[in-house]
Amino acid sequence: MSTSTVYLVSGSNRGIGLGLVTQILAMHETAFVYAGARNPEAAPELEKLRAEYPGRIALVNCVSGDNEGNVALAKEIEARHGRVDTVIANAGTSSRLRSTATCAIRNMYTLYVNVTGTVVLFQAVYDLLKKSADPRFIPITSVGGRLSGGLIETPFGNVSYGASKAALNWVSRKIHFENPWLTCFPLSPGGVDTDMVQTAFAEDKTGVFEKIVDGNMIEPDVAAAILVKLVDESTRQKDGGEYVDRDGSRLAW
């Protein structure tokens, strides 16, 4: 089996996920990356990376909450590498900005993608992580899931997204306590100029979001380089079960 560090990044076709894959390949000459996406065959930026880094990246189907598909992906990784060292659970979604009183129930599907999808992925790669000498499972969260301070105390209507990230934080911390052999913690990228953030800017009529992220917005590739370094240098003793911001500090739950 390969001695290179094996990564799996979900939601890798754009934004932060694409940045993570790009930075991992650029920063680690021997790393192999499984770049997971809902439609990998329609991901031109990932195709460019495959051409630039031949033999070091596999474009794979990875749909949040698809148990059979995630299990099939794990079998593919097992056949090729026998293990996975670092899984960055980045795939996620958001919905329209609404208050609790006006949020359409269908928009609460965000919880399925952001929370259930992460659990499904963890279960699928569990045995592969156990075969690693230094396993990491890192869900990408958001300050939008904080239960104190931040957006929850404002009129900003991120009900479904905020609830999903708060639940994701709980699941991440639970995984930490249940698995003493694993490094797991929710990692917040902070303000990043992605399509999701631009949509929030456009929909927010309160002005709250703009004030909170003002001066703190960075490009996805910059954020990804910071996050990859944080993940690579993380340890269970130092970071396990914590709510970690992109500067390495601890966020209040």
Secondary structure, 3 states (H helix, E strand, C coil): CCCCCEEEECCCCCHHHHHHHHHHHHHCCCCEEEEEECCHHHCHHHHHHHHHCCCCEEEEECCCCCHHHHHHHHHHHHHHCCCCCEEEECCCCCCCCECCCCCCHHHHHHHHHHHHHHHHHHHHHHHHHHCCCCCEEEEECCHHHCCCCHHHHCCCCEHHHHHHHHHHHHHHHHHHHHCCCCEECCECCCCECCHHHHHHHHHCCCCHHHHHHCCCCECHHHHHHHHHHHHHHCCHHHHCCCCECCCCCECCC
